[in-house]
């Protein structure tokens, strides 16, 4: 009984950390992965570097993106920060 009384505060702290820190991070990572999976040709995205680019081709681990009218590049899928939505 005495051991349980000593461990109870630690168990309580671990539970709080799980629900406040770990679980929300896991849910956010899952939503980000779903967003990347659902991207398709023609979508505009924002890279982790802050560039707004348009997807020209979807590959297994990369996107072929259009940076400007004359320039395209390959972008790693994990470098996508978010989908760009025009505010206008």
C-alpha positions as CSV (number, residue, x, y, z in Angstrom):
1,X,0.0,0.0,0.0
2,X,2.9,2.3,0.8
3,X,4.5,1.6,-2.5
4,X,1.3,2.5,-4.4
5,X,1.0,5.8,-2.5
6,X,4.6,6.7,-3.5
7,X,4.1,5.7,-7.2
8,X,0.7,7.4,-7.6
9,X,2.1,10.9,-8.2
10,X,4.5,9.6,-10.9
11,X,1.7,7.7,-12.6
12,X,-0.5,10.9,-12.5
13,X,2.3,13.0,-14.0
14,X,2.9,10.5,-16.8
15,X,-0.8,10.4,-17.6
16,X,-0.9,14.3,-17.8
17,X,2.2,14.3,-20.0
18,X,0.6,11.8,-22.3
19,X,-2.7,13.7,-22.7
20,X,-1.1,17.2,-22.9
21,X,2.1,16.5,-25.0
22,X,2.4,13.1,-26.6
23,X,-1.1,12.4,-27.9
24,X,-1.6,15.8,-29.6
25,X,1.8,15.5,-31.3
26,X,0.8,12.1,-32.6
27,X,-2.5,13.3,-33.9
28,X,-0.9,16.3,-35.6
29,X,1.7,14.0,-37.3
30,X,-1.1,11.7,-38.5
31,X,-3.1,14.7,-39.9
32,X,0.1,16.0,-41.7
33,X,0.8,12.6,-43.2
34,X,-2.8,12.3,-44.4
35,X,-2.5,15.8,-46.0
36,X,0.7,14.8,-47.8
37,X,-1.0,11.5,-49.0
38,X,-4.0,13.4,-50.4
39,X,-2.0,16.0,-52.3
40,X,-2.3,15.8,-56.1
41,X,-1.2,17.5,-59.3
42,X,-2.1,21.1,-59.4
43,X,-2.2,21.7,-55.6
44,X,-0.2,24.5,-54.2
45,X,1.9,23.8,-51.2
46,X,4.2,25.7,-48.8
47,X,7.6,24.1,-48.2
48,X,9.4,24.1,-44.9
49,X,11.6,26.8,-46.4
50,X,8.7,29.1,-47.1
51,X,8.4,28.7,-50.8
52,X,4.9,28.5,-52.4
53,X,5.1,25.9,-55.3
54,X,2.7,24.0,-57.5
55,X,2.8,20.2,-57.7
56,X,3.4,19.0,-61.3
57,X,3.9,15.3,-60.6
58,X,3.4,13.0,-57.6
59,X,6.1,10.3,-57.1
60,X,6.7,7.8,-54.3
61,X,9.0,9.9,-52.1
62,X,9.1,13.1,-54.0
63,X,7.0,15.8,-55.7
64,X,8.0,17.4,-59.0
65,X,7.1,21.0,-58.3
66,X,6.9,24.1,-60.4
67,X,8.8,27.0,-58.8
68,X,8.3,29.5,-61.7
69,X,7.3,29.3,-65.4
70,X,10.8,28.1,-66.4
71,X,11.9,26.2,-63.3
72,X,10.9,22.9,-61.8
73,X,12.5,20.9,-59.0
74,X,12.1,17.7,-57.0
75,X,10.9,18.2,-53.4
76,X,11.0,15.5,-50.7
77,X,7.5,14.8,-49.4
78,X,8.6,15.4,-45.8
79,X,9.6,19.0,-46.8
80,X,6.0,20.0,-47.2
81,X,4.8,22.3,-44.4
82,X,1.2,22.7,-45.4
83,X,-1.2,23.0,-48.4
84,X,-1.5,26.6,-49.6
85,X,-5.0,28.1,-49.6
86,X,-5.4,31.4,-51.4
87,X,-6.7,34.0,-48.9
88,X,-8.1,36.1,-51.8
